[in-house]
Amino acid sequence: MSGVGGAASRVGDWAFKAFTAGLGVATIYLTATFSVNVYRGLSWHNAQSEYMQLFFSKVYDNFVCQ
């Protein structure tokens, strides 16, 4: 009977190792994609800010300075 319990224990150990490895891979993937999304969001925000700055400077020049 001890052979069956040992096999079940080994299967459980491998299942746990596979599960924790999967969690590690998922963590690395999510960290990488989060970092890329933060970079893209900041790039988009900076582009919008430059556009709005140009837009409002032209509005100011056309209406206030005349």
VOMI-224197 format. One record per atom (N, C-alpha, C, O, CB): residue number from 1; residue in one letter; atom name; z negated, x negated, y negated. Coordinates in Angstrom, 1 decimal, always signed. Glycine has a CB too. Layout:
VOMI-224197
<atom pos="NUM" code="A" site="CA" pz="Z" px="X" py="Y"/>
...
//
This chain:
VOMI-224197
<atom pos="1" code="M" site="N" pz="+0.0" px="-0.8" py="+1.2"/>
<atom pos="1" code="M" site="CA" pz="+0.0" px="+0.0" py="+0.0"/>
<atom pos="1" code="M" site="C" pz="+0.0" px="-0.8" py="-1.3"/>
<atom pos="1" code="M" site="O" pz="+0.5" px="-0.4" py="-2.3"/>
<atom pos="1" code="M" site="CB" pz="-1.2" px="+0.9" py="+0.0"/>
<atom pos="2" code="S" site="N" pz="-0.5" px="-2.1" py="-1.2"/>
<atom pos="2" code="S" site="CA" pz="-0.6" px="-2.9" py="-2.4"/>
<atom pos="2" code="S" site="C" pz="+0.8" px="-3.3" py="-2.9"/>
<atom pos="2" code="S" site="O" pz="+1.0" px="-3.5" py="-4.1"/>
<atom pos="2" code="S" site="CB" pz="-1.5" px="-4.1" py="-2.1"/>
<atom pos="3" code="G" site="N" pz="+1.8" px="-3.4" py="-2.0"/>
<atom pos="3" code="G" site="CA" pz="+3.1" px="-3.7" py="-2.3"/>
<atom pos="3" code="G" site="C" pz="+3.8" px="-2.6" py="-3.2"/>
<atom pos="3" code="G" site="O" pz="+4.5" px="-2.9" py="-4.1"/>
<atom pos="3" code="G" site="CB" pz="+4.0" px="-3.9" py="-1.1"/>
<atom pos="4" code="V" site="N" pz="+3.5" px="-1.4" py="-2.9"/>
<atom pos="4" code="V" site="CA" pz="+4.1" px="-0.3" py="-3.7"/>
<atom pos="4" code="V" site="C" pz="+3.4" px="-0.3" py="-5.1"/>
<atom pos="4" code="V" site="O" pz="+4.2" px="-0.1" py="-6.1"/>
<atom pos="4" code="V" site="CB" pz="+3.8" px="+1.1" py="-3.0"/>
<atom pos="5" code="G" site="N" pz="+2.2" px="-0.5" py="-5.2"/>
<atom pos="5" code="G" site="CA" pz="+1.5" px="-0.5" py="-6.5"/>
<atom pos="5" code="G" site="C" pz="+2.0" px="-1.7" py="-7.3"/>
<atom pos="5" code="G" site="O" pz="+2.1" px="-1.6" py="-8.6"/>
<atom pos="5" code="G" site="CB" pz="+0.0" px="-0.6" py="-6.3"/>
<atom pos="6" code="G" site="N" pz="+2.2" px="-2.8" py="-6.7"/>
<atom pos="6" code="G" site="CA" pz="+2.7" px="-4.0" py="-7.4"/>
<atom pos="6" code="G" site="C" pz="+4.1" px="-3.8" py="-7.9"/>
<atom pos="6" code="G" site="O" pz="+4.4" px="-4.2" py="-9.0"/>
<atom pos="6" code="G" site="CB" pz="+2.7" px="-5.2" py="-6.5"/>
<atom pos="7" code="A" site="N" pz="+5.0" px="-3.1" py="-7.2"/>
<atom pos="7" code="A" site="CA" pz="+6.3" px="-2.8" py="-7.6"/>
<atom pos="7" code="A" site="C" pz="+6.3" px="-1.8" py="-8.8"/>
<atom pos="7" code="A" site="O" pz="+7.0" px="-2.0" py="-9.8"/>
<atom pos="7" code="A" site="CB" pz="+7.2" px="-2.2" py="-6.5"/>
<atom pos="8" code="A" site="N" pz="+5.4" px="-0.8" py="-8.7"/>
<atom pos="8" code="A" site="CA" pz="+5.3" px="+0.1" py="-9.8"/>
<atom pos="8" code="A" site="C" pz="+4.8" px="-0.6" py="-11.1"/>
<atom pos="8" code="A" site="O" pz="+5.2" px="-0.2" py="-12.2"/>
<atom pos="8" code="A" site="CB" pz="+4.4" px="+1.3" py="-9.4"/>
<atom pos="9" code="S" site="N" pz="+3.9" px="-1.5" py="-10.9"/>
<atom pos="9" code="S" site="CA" pz="+3.4" px="-2.2" py="-12.0"/>
<atom pos="9" code="S" site="C" pz="+4.4" px="-3.1" py="-12.7"/>
<atom pos="9" code="S" site="O" pz="+4.5" px="-3.1" py="-13.9"/>
<atom pos="9" code="S" site="CB" pz="+2.2" px="-3.1" py="-11.6"/>
<atom pos="10" code="R" site="N" pz="+5.3" px="-3.7" py="-11.8"/>
<atom pos="10" code="R" site="CA" pz="+6.4" px="-4.5" py="-12.4"/>
<atom pos="10" code="R" site="C" pz="+7.4" px="-3.6" py="-13.1"/>
<atom pos="10" code="R" site="O" pz="+7.9" px="-4.0" py="-14.1"/>
<atom pos="10" code="R" site="CB" pz="+7.1" px="-5.3" py="-11.3"/>
<atom pos="11" code="V" site="N" pz="+7.7" px="-2.5" py="-12.5"/>
<atom pos="11" code="V" site="CA" pz="+8.6" px="-1.6" py="-13.2"/>
<atom pos="11" code="V" site="C" pz="+8.0" px="-1.1" py="-14.6"/>
<atom pos="11" code="V" site="O" pz="+8.8" px="-1.1" py="-15.6"/>
<atom pos="11" code="V" site="CB" pz="+8.9" px="-0.3" py="-12.3"/>
<atom pos="12" code="G" site="N" pz="+6.8" px="-0.8" py="-14.6"/>
<atom pos="12" code="G" site="CA" pz="+6.1" px="-0.4" py="-15.8"/>
<atom pos="12" code="G" site="C" pz="+6.1" px="-1.6" py="-16.8"/>
<atom pos="12" code="G" site="O" pz="+6.4" px="-1.3" py="-18.0"/>
<atom pos="12" code="G" site="CB" pz="+4.7" px="+0.0" py="-15.6"/>
<atom pos="13" code="D" site="N" pz="+5.9" px="-2.8" py="-16.4"/>
<atom pos="13" code="D" site="CA" pz="+6.0" px="-3.9" py="-17.3"/>
<atom pos="13" code="D" site="C" pz="+7.4" px="-4.1" py="-17.9"/>
<atom pos="13" code="D" site="O" pz="+7.5" px="-4.3" py="-19.1"/>
<atom pos="13" code="D" site="CB" pz="+5.5" px="-5.2" py="-16.5"/>
<atom pos="14" code="W" site="N" pz="+8.4" px="-4.0" py="-17.0"/>
<atom pos="14" code="W" site="CA" pz="+9.7" px="-4.1" py="-17.6"/>
<atom pos="14" code="W" site="C" pz="+10.1" px="-3.0" py="-18.5"/>
<atom pos="14" code="W" site="O" pz="+10.8" px="-3.2" py="-19.5"/>
<atom pos="14" code="W" site="CB" pz="+10.7" px="-4.2" py="-16.4"/>
<atom pos="15" code="A" site="N" pz="+9.6" px="-1.8" py="-18.2"/>
<atom pos="15" code="A" site="CA" pz="+9.9" px="-0.7" py="-19.1"/>
<atom pos="15" code="A" site="C" pz="+9.2" px="-0.9" py="-20.4"/>
<atom pos="15" code="A" site="O" pz="+9.8" px="-0.6" py="-21.5"/>
<atom pos="15" code="A" site="CB" pz="+9.4" px="+0.7" py="-18.5"/>
<atom pos="16" code="F" site="N" pz="+8.0" px="-1.4" py="-20.4"/>
<atom pos="16" code="F" site="CA" pz="+7.3" px="-1.7" py="-21.7"/>
<atom pos="16" code="F" site="C" pz="+8.0" px="-2.8" py="-22.5"/>
<atom pos="16" code="F" site="O" pz="+8.2" px="-2.7" py="-23.7"/>
<atom pos="16" code="F" site="CB" pz="+5.9" px="-2.1" py="-21.4"/>
<atom pos="17" code="K" site="N" pz="+8.5" px="-3.8" py="-21.8"/>
<atom pos="17" code="K" site="CA" pz="+9.2" px="-4.9" py="-22.4"/>
<atom pos="17" code="K" site="C" pz="+10.5" px="-4.4" py="-23.0"/>
<atom pos="17" code="K" site="O" pz="+10.8" px="-4.8" py="-24.1"/>
<atom pos="17" code="K" site="CB" pz="+9.4" px="-6.1" py="-21.5"/>
<atom pos="18" code="A" site="N" pz="+11.2" px="-3.6" py="-22.3"/>
<atom pos="18" code="A" site="CA" pz="+12.5" px="-3.1" py="-22.8"/>
<atom pos="18" code="A" site="C" pz="+12.2" px="-2.2" py="-24.0"/>
<atom pos="18" code="A" site="O" pz="+13.0" px="-2.2" py="-25.0"/>
<atom pos="18" code="A" site="CB" pz="+13.2" px="-2.3" py="-21.7"/>
<atom pos="19" code="F" site="N" pz="+11.2" px="-1.4" py="-24.0"/>
<atom pos="19" code="F" site="CA" pz="+10.8" px="-0.5" py="-25.1"/>
<atom pos="19" code="F" site="C" pz="+10.5" px="-1.3" py="-26.3"/>
<atom pos="19" code="F" site="O" pz="+11.0" px="-1.0" py="-27.4"/>
<atom pos="19" code="F" site="CB" pz="+9.7" px="+0.5" py="-24.7"/>
<atom pos="20" code="T" site="N" pz="+9.6" px="-2.3" py="-26.2"/>
<atom pos="20" code="T" site="CA" pz="+9.2" px="-3.1" py="-27.3"/>
<atom pos="20" code="T" site="C" pz="+10.4" px="-3.9" py="-27.9"/>
<atom pos="20" code="T" site="O" pz="+10.5" px="-4.1" py="-29.1"/>
<atom pos="20" code="T" site="CB" pz="+8.0" px="-4.0" py="-27.0"/>
<atom pos="21" code="A" site="N" pz="+11.3" px="-4.4" py="-27.0"/>
<atom pos="21" code="A" site="CA" pz="+12.5" px="-5.1" py="-27.5"/>
<atom pos="21" code="A" site="C" pz="+13.3" px="-4.2" py="-28.3"/>
<atom pos="21" code="A" site="O" pz="+13.9" px="-4.5" py="-29.3"/>
<atom pos="21" code="A" site="CB" pz="+13.2" px="-5.7" py="-26.3"/>
<atom pos="22" code="G" site="N" pz="+13.5" px="-2.9" py="-27.8"/>
<atom pos="22" code="G" site="CA" pz="+14.3" px="-1.9" py="-28.6"/>
<atom pos="22" code="G" site="C" pz="+13.7" px="-1.6" py="-29.9"/>
<atom pos="22" code="G" site="O" pz="+14.4" px="-1.5" py="-30.9"/>
<atom pos="22" code="G" site="CB" pz="+14.4" px="-0.6" py="-27.8"/>
<atom pos="23" code="L" site="N" pz="+12.3" px="-1.6" py="-30.0"/>
<atom pos="23" code="L" site="CA" pz="+11.7" px="-1.4" py="-31.3"/>
<atom pos="23" code="L" site="C" pz="+11.9" px="-2.6" py="-32.2"/>
<atom pos="23" code="L" site="O" pz="+12.1" px="-2.4" py="-33.4"/>
<atom pos="23" code="L" site="CB" pz="+10.2" px="-1.2" py="-31.1"/>
<atom pos="24" code="G" site="N" pz="+11.9" px="-3.8" py="-31.6"/>
<atom pos="24" code="G" site="CA" pz="+12.2" px="-4.9" py="-32.5"/>
<atom pos="24" code="G" site="C" pz="+13.6" px="-4.9" py="-33.0"/>
<atom pos="24" code="G" site="O" pz="+13.8" px="-5.2" py="-34.2"/>
<atom pos="24" code="G" site="CB" pz="+12.0" px="-6.2" py="-31.6"/>
<atom pos="25" code="V" site="N" pz="+14.6" px="-4.6" py="-32.2"/>
<atom pos="25" code="V" site="CA" pz="+16.0" px="-4.6" py="-32.6"/>
<atom pos="25" code="V" site="C" pz="+16.1" px="-3.5" py="-33.7"/>
<atom pos="25" code="V" site="O" pz="+16.8" px="-3.7" py="-34.7"/>
<atom pos="25" code="V" site="CB" pz="+16.9" px="-4.3" py="-31.4"/>
<atom pos="26" code="A" site="N" pz="+15.5" px="-2.3" py="-33.5"/>
<atom pos="26" code="A" site="CA" pz="+15.6" px="-1.2" py="-34.4"/>
<atom pos="26" code="A" site="C" pz="+15.0" px="-1.6" py="-35.8"/>
<atom pos="26" code="A" site="O" pz="+15.5" px="-1.3" py="-36.8"/>
<atom pos="26" code="A" site="CB" pz="+15.0" px="+0.0" py="-33.9"/>
<atom pos="27" code="T" site="N" pz="+13.9" px="-2.4" py="-35.7"/>
<atom pos="27" code="T" site="CA" pz="+13.2" px="-2.8" py="-36.9"/>
<atom pos="27" code="T" site="C" pz="+14.1" px="-3.8" py="-37.7"/>
<atom pos="27" code="T" site="O" pz="+14.3" px="-3.7" py="-38.9"/>
<atom pos="27" code="T" site="CB" pz="+11.9" px="-3.5" py="-36.6"/>
<atom pos="28" code="I" site="N" pz="+14.7" px="-4.7" py="-37.0"/>
<atom pos="28" code="I" site="CA" pz="+15.6" px="-5.7" py="-37.7"/>
<atom pos="28" code="I" site="C" pz="+16.8" px="-5.0" py="-38.3"/>
<atom pos="28" code="I" site="O" pz="+17.2" px="-5.3" py="-39.4"/>
<atom pos="28" code="I" site="CB" pz="+16.1" px="-6.8" py="-36.7"/>
<atom pos="29" code="Y" site="N" pz="+17.4" px="-4.0" py="-37.5"/>
<atom pos="29" code="Y" site="CA" pz="+18.6" px="-3.3" py="-38.0"/>
<atom pos="29" code="Y" site="C" pz="+18.2" px="-2.5" py="-39.3"/>
<atom pos="29" code="Y" site="O" pz="+18.9" px="-2.5" py="-40.2"/>
<atom pos="29" code="Y" site="CB" pz="+19.1" px="-2.3" py="-36.9"/>
<atom pos="30" code="L" site="N" pz="+17.1" px="-1.8" py="-39.2"/>
<atom pos="30" code="L" site="CA" pz="+16.7" px="-0.9" py="-40.4"/>
<atom pos="30" code="L" site="C" pz="+16.4" px="-1.8" py="-41.6"/>
<atom pos="30" code="L" site="O" pz="+16.7" px="-1.4" py="-42.7"/>
<atom pos="30" code="L" site="CB" pz="+15.5" px="-0.1" py="-40.0"/>
<atom pos="31" code="T" site="N" pz="+15.7" px="-2.9" py="-41.4"/>
<atom pos="31" code="T" site="CA" pz="+15.4" px="-3.8" py="-42.5"/>
<atom pos="31" code="T" site="C" pz="+16.7" px="-4.3" py="-43.1"/>
<atom pos="31" code="T" site="O" pz="+16.8" px="-4.4" py="-44.3"/>
<atom pos="31" code="T" site="CB" pz="+14.6" px="-5.0" py="-42.0"/>
<atom pos="32" code="A" site="N" pz="+17.7" px="-4.7" py="-42.3"/>
<atom pos="32" code="A" site="CA" pz="+19.0" px="-5.2" py="-42.8"/>
<atom pos="32" code="A" site="C" pz="+19.7" px="-4.1" py="-43.6"/>
<atom pos="32" code="A" site="O" pz="+20.2" px="-4.4" py="-44.7"/>
<atom pos="32" code="A" site="CB" pz="+19.8" px="-5.8" py="-41.7"/>
<atom pos="33" code="T" site="N" pz="+19.8" px="-2.9" py="-43.0"/>
<atom pos="33" code="T" site="CA" pz="+20.6" px="-1.9" py="-43.7"/>
<atom pos="33" code="T" site="C" pz="+19.8" px="-1.4" py="-45.0"/>
<atom pos="33" code="T" site="O" pz="+20.5" px="-1.1" py="-45.9"/>
<atom pos="33" code="T" site="CB" pz="+20.8" px="-0.7" py="-42.7"/>
<atom pos="34" code="F" site="N" pz="+18.5" px="-1.4" py="-44.9"/>
<atom pos="34" code="F" site="CA" pz="+17.7" px="-1.1" py="-46.1"/>
<atom pos="34" code="F" site="C" pz="+18.0" px="-2.1" py="-47.3"/>
<atom pos="34" code="F" site="O" pz="+18.2" px="-1.7" py="-48.4"/>
<atom pos="34" code="F" site="CB" pz="+16.2" px="-1.0" py="-45.8"/>
<atom pos="35" code="S" site="N" pz="+18.0" px="-3.4" py="-46.9"/>
<atom pos="35" code="S" site="CA" pz="+18.3" px="-4.4" py="-47.9"/>
<atom pos="35" code="S" site="C" pz="+19.7" px="-4.3" py="-48.5"/>
<atom pos="35" code="S" site="O" pz="+19.9" px="-4.4" py="-49.7"/>
<atom pos="35" code="S" site="CB" pz="+18.1" px="-5.8" py="-47.3"/>
<atom pos="36" code="V" site="N" pz="+20.7" px="-4.0" py="-47.7"/>
<atom pos="36" code="V" site="CA" pz="+22.0" px="-3.8" py="-48.1"/>
<atom pos="36" code="V" site="C" pz="+22.1" px="-2.6" py="-49.1"/>
<atom pos="36" code="V" site="O" pz="+22.8" px="-2.6" py="-50.1"/>
<atom pos="36" code="V" site="CB" pz="+23.0" px="-3.6" py="-47.0"/>
<atom pos="37" code="N" site="N" pz="+21.4" px="-1.5" py="-48.7"/>
<atom pos="37" code="N" site="CA" pz="+21.5" px="-0.3" py="-49.5"/>
<atom pos="37" code="N" site="C" pz="+20.8" px="-0.5" py="-50.9"/>
<atom pos="37" code="N" site="O" pz="+21.2" px="+0.0" py="-51.9"/>
<atom pos="37" code="N" site="CB" pz="+20.8" px="+0.9" py="-48.8"/>
<atom pos="38" code="V" site="N" pz="+19.7" px="-1.3" py="-50.9"/>
<atom pos="38" code="V" site="CA" pz="+19.0" px="-1.6" py="-52.1"/>
<atom pos="38" code="V" site="C" pz="+19.9" px="-2.4" py="-53.0"/>
<atom pos="38" code="V" site="O" pz="+20.1" px="-2.1" py="-54.2"/>
<atom pos="38" code="V" site="CB" pz="+17.7" px="-2.4" py="-51.9"/>
<atom pos="39" code="Y" site="N" pz="+20.6" px="-3.4" py="-52.5"/>
<atom pos="39" code="Y" site="CA" pz="+21.6" px="-4.2" py="-53.2"/>
<atom pos="39" code="Y" site="C" pz="+22.7" px="-3.3" py="-53.8"/>
<atom pos="39" code="Y" site="O" pz="+23.0" px="-3.4" py="-55.0"/>
<atom pos="39" code="Y" site="CB" pz="+22.2" px="-5.3" py="-52.3"/>
<atom pos="40" code="R" site="N" pz="+23.3" px="-2.4" py="-53.0"/>
<atom pos="40" code="R" site="CA" pz="+24.3" px="-1.6" py="-53.4"/>
<atom pos="40" code="R" site="C" pz="+23.8" px="-0.6" py="-54.5"/>
<atom pos="40" code="R" site="O" pz="+24.5" px="-0.4" py="-55.5"/>
<atom pos="40" code="R" site="CB" pz="+24.9" px="-0.7" py="-52.3"/>
<atom pos="41" code="G" site="N" pz="+22.6" px="-0.1" py="-54.4"/>
<atom pos="41" code="G" site="CA" pz="+22.1" px="+0.8" py="-55.4"/>
<atom pos="41" code="G" site="C" pz="+21.8" px="+0.1" py="-56.7"/>
<atom pos="41" code="G" site="O" pz="+22.1" px="+0.7" py="-57.7"/>
<atom pos="41" code="G" site="CB" pz="+20.8" px="+1.4" py="-54.9"/>
<atom pos="42" code="L" site="N" pz="+21.3" px="-1.1" py="-56.6"/>
<atom pos="42" code="L" site="CA" pz="+21.1" px="-1.8" py="-57.9"/>
<atom pos="42" code="L" site="C" pz="+22.4" px="-2.2" py="-58.5"/>
<atom pos="42" code="L" site="O" pz="+22.5" px="-2.2" py="-59.8"/>
<atom pos="42" code="L" site="CB" pz="+20.3" px="-3.1" py="-57.6"/>
<atom pos="43" code="S" site="N" pz="+23.4" px="-2.6" py="-57.7"/>
<atom pos="43" code="S" site="CA" pz="+24.7" px="-2.9" py="-58.3"/>
<atom pos="43" code="S" site="C" pz="+25.3" px="-1.6" py="-59.0"/>
<atom pos="43" code="S" site="O" pz="+25.9" px="-1.7" py="-60.1"/>
<atom pos="43" code="S" site="CB" pz="+25.7" px="-3.4" py="-57.2"/>
<atom pos="44" code="W" site="N" pz="+25.2" px="-0.5" py="-58.3"/>
<atom pos="44" code="W" site="CA" pz="+25.7" px="+0.7" py="-58.9"/>
<atom pos="44" code="W" site="C" pz="+25.0" px="+1.1" py="-60.2"/>
<atom pos="44" code="W" site="O" pz="+25.6" px="+1.4" py="-61.2"/>
<atom pos="44" code="W" site="CB" pz="+25.6" px="+1.9" py="-57.9"/>
<atom pos="45" code="H" site="N" pz="+23.7" px="+0.9" py="-60.2"/>
<atom pos="45" code="H" site="CA" pz="+22.9" px="+1.3" py="-61.4"/>
<atom pos="45" code="H" site="C" pz="+23.3" px="+0.3" py="-62.5"/>
<atom pos="45" code="H" site="O" pz="+23.5" px="+0.8" py="-63.7"/>
<atom pos="45" code="H" site="CB" pz="+21.4" px="+1.1" py="-61.1"/>
<atom pos="46" code="N" site="N" pz="+23.5" px="-0.9" py="-62.2"/>
<atom pos="46" code="N" site="CA" pz="+23.9" px="-1.9" py="-63.3"/>
<atom pos="46" code="N" site="C" pz="+25.2" px="-1.5" py="-63.9"/>
<atom pos="46" code="N" site="O" pz="+25.5" px="-1.6" py="-65.1"/>
<atom pos="46" code="N" site="CB" pz="+23.8" px="-3.3" py="-62.8"/>
<atom pos="47" code="A" site="N" pz="+26.2" px="-1.2" py="-63.0"/>
<atom pos="47" code="A" site="CA" pz="+27.5" px="-0.8" py="-63.4"/>
<atom pos="47" code="A" site="C" pz="+27.5" px="+0.5" py="-64.3"/>
<atom pos="47" code="A" site="O" pz="+28.2" px="+0.6" py="-65.3"/>
<atom pos="47" code="A" site="CB" pz="+28.4" px="-0.5" py="-62.2"/>
<atom pos="48" code="Q" site="N" pz="+26.6" px="+1.4" py="-63.9"/>
<atom pos="48" code="Q" site="CA" pz="+26.5" px="+2.7" py="-64.7"/>
<atom pos="48" code="Q" site="C" pz="+25.9" px="+2.3" py="-66.1"/>
<atom pos="48" code="Q" site="O" pz="+26.3" px="+2.9" py="-67.1"/>
<atom pos="48" code="Q" site="CB" pz="+25.6" px="+3.7" py="-64.0"/>
<atom pos="49" code="S" site="N" pz="+24.9" px="+1.5" py="-66.1"/>
<atom pos="49" code="S" site="CA" pz="+24.3" px="+1.1" py="-67.3"/>
<atom pos="49" code="S" site="C" pz="+25.2" px="+0.4" py="-68.3"/>
<atom pos="49" code="S" site="O" pz="+25.2" px="+0.7" py="-69.5"/>
<atom pos="49" code="S" site="CB" pz="+23.1" px="+0.2" py="-67.1"/>
<atom pos="50" code="E" site="N" pz="+26.1" px="-0.5" py="-67.8"/>
<atom pos="50" code="E" site="CA" pz="+27.1" px="-1.1" py="-68.6"/>
<atom pos="50" code="E" site="C" pz="+28.1" px="-0.1" py="-69.1"/>
<atom pos="50" code="E" site="O" pz="+28.5" px="-0.2" py="-70.3"/>
<atom pos="50" code="E" site="CB" pz="+27.8" px="-2.2" py="-67.8"/>
<atom pos="51" code="Y" site="N" pz="+28.5" px="+0.8" py="-68.3"/>
<atom pos="51" code="Y" site="CA" pz="+29.5" px="+1.8" py="-68.7"/>
<atom pos="51" code="Y" site="C" pz="+28.8" px="+2.7" py="-69.9"/>
<atom pos="51" code="Y" site="O" pz="+29.5" px="+3.0" py="-70.9"/>
<atom pos="51" code="Y" site="CB" pz="+29.9" px="+2.7" py="-67.6"/>
<atom pos="52" code="M" site="N" pz="+27.6" px="+3.1" py="-69.7"/>
<atom pos="52" code="M" site="CA" pz="+27.0" px="+4.0" py="-70.7"/>
<atom pos="52" code="M" site="C" pz="+26.7" px="+3.2" py="-71.9"/>
<atom pos="52" code="M" site="O" pz="+26.9" px="+3.8" py="-73.0"/>
<atom pos="52" code="M" site="CB" pz="+25.6" px="+4.5" py="-70.1"/>
<atom pos="53" code="Q" site="N" pz="+26.4" px="+1.9" py="-71.9"/>
<atom pos="53" code="Q" site="CA" pz="+26.2" px="+1.1" py="-73.1"/>
<atom pos="53" code="Q" site="C" pz="+27.5" px="+1.0" py="-73.8"/>
<atom pos="53" code="Q" site="O" pz="+27.5" px="+1.2" py="-75.1"/>
<atom pos="53" code="Q" site="CB" pz="+25.7" px="-0.3" py="-72.7"/>
<atom pos="54" code="L" site="N" pz="+28.6" px="+0.8" py="-73.1"/>
<atom pos="54" code="L" site="CA" pz="+29.9" px="+0.8" py="-73.8"/>
<atom pos="54" code="L" site="C" pz="+30.3" px="+2.1" py="-74.4"/>
<atom pos="54" code="L" site="O" pz="+30.8" px="+2.2" py="-75.5"/>
<atom pos="54" code="L" site="CB" pz="+31.0" px="+0.3" py="-72.8"/>
<atom pos="55" code="F" site="N" pz="+30.1" px="+3.2" py="-73.6"/>
<atom pos="55" code="F" site="CA" pz="+30.4" px="+4.5" py="-74.1"/>
<atom pos="55" code="F" site="C" pz="+29.6" px="+4.8" py="-75.4"/>
<atom pos="55" code="F" site="O" pz="+30.2" px="+5.3" py="-76.4"/>
<atom pos="55" code="F" site="CB" pz="+30.1" px="+5.5" py="-73.0"/>
<atom pos="56" code="F" site="N" pz="+28.3" px="+4.6" py="-75.4"/>
<atom pos="56" code="F" site="CA" pz="+27.5" px="+5.0" py="-76.5"/>
<atom pos="56" code="F" site="C" pz="+27.8" px="+4.1" py="-77.7"/>
<atom pos="56" code="F" site="O" pz="+27.6" px="+4.5" py="-78.9"/>
<atom pos="56" code="F" site="CB" pz="+26.1" px="+5.0" py="-76.2"/>
<atom pos="57" code="S" site="N" pz="+28.2" px="+2.8" py="-77.5"/>
<atom pos="57" code="S" site="CA" pz="+28.5" px="+2.0" py="-78.6"/>
<atom pos="57" code="S" site="C" pz="+29.8" px="+2.4" py="-79.3"/>
<atom pos="57" code="S" site="O" pz="+29.9" px="+2.4" py="-80.5"/>
<atom pos="57" code="S" site="CB" pz="+28.6" px="+0.5" py="-78.2"/>
<atom pos="58" code="K" site="N" pz="+30.7" px="+2.9" py="-78.5"/>
<atom pos="58" code="K" site="CA" pz="+32.0" px="+3.5" py="-79.1"/>
<atom pos="58" code="K" site="C" pz="+31.7" px="+4.8" py="-79.8"/>
<atom pos="58" code="K" site="O" pz="+32.3" px="+5.0" py="-80.9"/>
<atom pos="58" code="K" site="CB" pz="+33.1" px="+3.7" py="-78.0"/>
<atom pos="59" code="V" site="N" pz="+30.9" px="+5.6" py="-79.3"/>
<atom pos="59" code="V" site="CA" pz="+30.5" px="+6.9" py="-79.9"/>
<atom pos="59" code="V" site="C" pz="+29.8" px="+6.6" py="-81.3"/>
<atom pos="59" code="V" site="O" pz="+30.1" px="+7.2" py="-82.3"/>
<atom pos="59" code="V" site="CB" pz="+29.6" px="+7.8" py="-79.0"/>
<atom pos="60" code="Y" site="N" pz="+28.9" px="+5.6" py="-81.2"/>
<atom pos="60" code="Y" site="CA" pz="+28.2" px="+5.2" py="-82.5"/>
<atom pos="60" code="Y" site="C" pz="+29.2" px="+4.7" py="-83.5"/>
<atom pos="60" code="Y" site="O" pz="+29.2" px="+5.1" py="-84.7"/>
<atom pos="60" code="Y" site="CB" pz="+27.1" px="+4.2" py="-82.2"/>
<atom pos="61" code="D" site="N" pz="+30.1" px="+3.8" py="-83.1"/>
<atom pos="61" code="D" site="CA" pz="+31.1" px="+3.2" py="-84.0"/>
<atom pos="61" code="D" site="C" pz="+32.0" px="+4.3" py="-84.6"/>
<atom pos="61" code="D" site="O" pz="+32.3" px="+4.2" py="-85.8"/>
<atom pos="61" code="D" site="CB" pz="+31.9" px="+2.2" py="-83.3"/>
<atom pos="62" code="N" site="N" pz="+32.4" px="+5.3" py="-83.8"/>
<atom pos="62" code="N" site="CA" pz="+33.4" px="+6.3" py="-84.3"/>
<atom pos="62" code="N" site="C" pz="+32.7" px="+7.3" py="-85.2"/>
<atom pos="62" code="N" site="O" pz="+33.4" px="+7.8" py="-86.1"/>
<atom pos="62" code="N" site="CB" pz="+34.0" px="+7.0" py="-83.1"/>
<atom pos="63" code="F" site="N" pz="+31.5" px="+7.7" py="-84.9"/>
<atom pos="63" code="F" site="CA" pz="+30.9" px="+8.8" py="-85.7"/>
<atom pos="63" code="F" site="C" pz="+29.9" px="+8.4" py="-86.7"/>
<atom pos="63" code="F" site="O" pz="+29.8" px="+9.1" py="-87.8"/>
<atom pos="63" code="F" site="CB" pz="+30.3" px="+9.8" py="-84.7"/>
<atom pos="64" code="V" site="N" pz="+29.2" px="+7.4" py="-86.5"/>
<atom pos="64" code="V" site="CA" pz="+28.1" px="+7.0" py="-87.4"/>
<atom pos="64" code="V" site="C" pz="+28.6" px="+6.0" py="-88.5"/>
<atom pos="64" code="V" site="O" pz="+28.2" px="+6.1" py="-89.6"/>
<atom pos="64" code="V" site="CB" pz="+26.9" px="+6.5" py="-86.7"/>
<atom pos="65" code="C" site="N" pz="+29.4" px="+5.1" py="-88.1"/>
<atom pos="65" code="C" site="CA" pz="+29.8" px="+4.1" py="-89.0"/>
<atom pos="65" code="C" site="C" pz="+31.0" px="+4.4" py="-89.9"/>
<atom pos="65" code="C" site="O" pz="+31.4" px="+3.6" py="-90.6"/>
<atom pos="65" code="C" site="CB" pz="+30.2" px="+2.8" py="-88.2"/>
<atom pos="66" code="Q" site="N" pz="+31.5" px="+5.6" py="-89.8"/>
<atom pos="66" code="Q" site="CA" pz="+32.6" px="+6.0" py="-90.6"/>
<atom pos="66" code="Q" site="C" pz="+32.2" px="+6.7" py="-91.9"/>
<atom pos="66" code="Q" site="O" pz="+33.0" px="+7.1" py="-92.7"/>
<atom pos="66" code="Q" site="CB" pz="+33.6" px="+6.9" py="-89.9"/>
//
